[in-house]
Amino acid sequence: MSNVNRNNLLTQSCGTPSRGRFVLELIAAFLLTRLPYISVPFKWFESYFHELSHGIATLLTGGIVSHIELFPNGAGLCYSQGGNAVLIAFSGYLGAAVWGYLIFLLATWRNGIRFTLSILALTILASVVLWARDLLTIAILLCLSGLILLPLKLKNSRPLNSLLRILGLMIILNAMASPMVLFGLAGQGDAVALAQMTWIPAWCWVVIWLAVSCCMLWLSWQKVDSTKGSIK
């Protein structure tokens, strides 16, 4: 069997897309984030992982998370006490981009796709129990868990992998676009809070978050490329 054929078999077995499929999935992710109404639930995903990252940073630095709130327009808030304020504020956009890459990475594990979807849904449901207090946030989180679990009805795992990869890419793209909005919010947002705490200009934090998101997108591309070498 030629190296090309063996590489193709390896790509299919591990769930890693070809370069062409990756480009198509990236285009699909970009278009879905721009479509009115349809893009809303996917903005919720980015907002959820943003606030989840704030919460995780709070716990890791010794703080306590009171609750999180999610809003229909894709905004969110994490209410907490204690912890390292700088790390907590910085972690939101950083964490969302990393979560997007992690989801994309897990979606290349073809045999574990159902396990991955189940874990993601359980994580969201755990947030409902631990950190959701208002009906709107609970409804949004239940909607997100339903969107995660719905594809499990598909018998073929290949479409599941593709859908999850697109979701990961959408989260990365939203994490890339969201900090740009901060340029138009005078006196608001994580970048302004960081600027007040560190004396580093807000635009510097936005540039860092954009760089992280671009890095996660590049790592996703590198994951595609890494399967193209010869099998020794």
C-alpha positions, 0 to 999 in steps of 0.5 A: 500500500502506498504512503498516500493511501496509508495516510488517507486511511490514518486520517479517516480512522483518527477523524482528522480532516484533510486540508480541503475539508478543514478549509470548508469547515472553517468557511462554514464556521465563519458563515454561521457566525455571521448569519442573523438569528442562526448565529445566536446559539453559537455566540452563547457557546463562546459566551458560556466558555468565556464565563466558565473560564472566568469561573475556573480562574476564580477557583484556581486562584482561591476565589468563590464563584457566586453565579453566572449570567448569560444574555440573549445577545451573547453577553455574559457575566460571572459574579465572584469573590476573591481570587486574583483579579488580573488572572480572572479578568484575563482568562475570559477571552483567553479561555474561550479560544482555548476551549474552542481549540480543545473541542476541535482537537477532541473532534479529531478523536473519531472513536471518542466523539460520543464520549466527548459530546457527552462530557461537554453536555455534562459540563454545561449541565453541571454549570446549571446546577452550580452556577445558574440562578436565573431562568434565562441563564438556565434556559440558555444553558439547557439549550446549549446542552440540547444542541450538544446532545442532539447530534448523538442521534446520528449513527455515523460518527464522521458527521459528528466529528465534522459538526464538532470541529465546526463548533470548535472553529466557531468558538475560536472565531467568536473569541477572535471577534468579541474583543474587537467590540471592546474598542467601542465600549468606553469604560467597559469590558475586561480590557478596561478592567485590566488596564485599570489594574495593571496600567497596561493600555486596554488595546494591548490586552485586546491585541493579546487576546486576538493573538491567542485566538489566531494561535489556536486557529493556527494550531488547529491547522497544524493538527490537520497538517500533522497527519500528512507525514509518512508512516514509519 
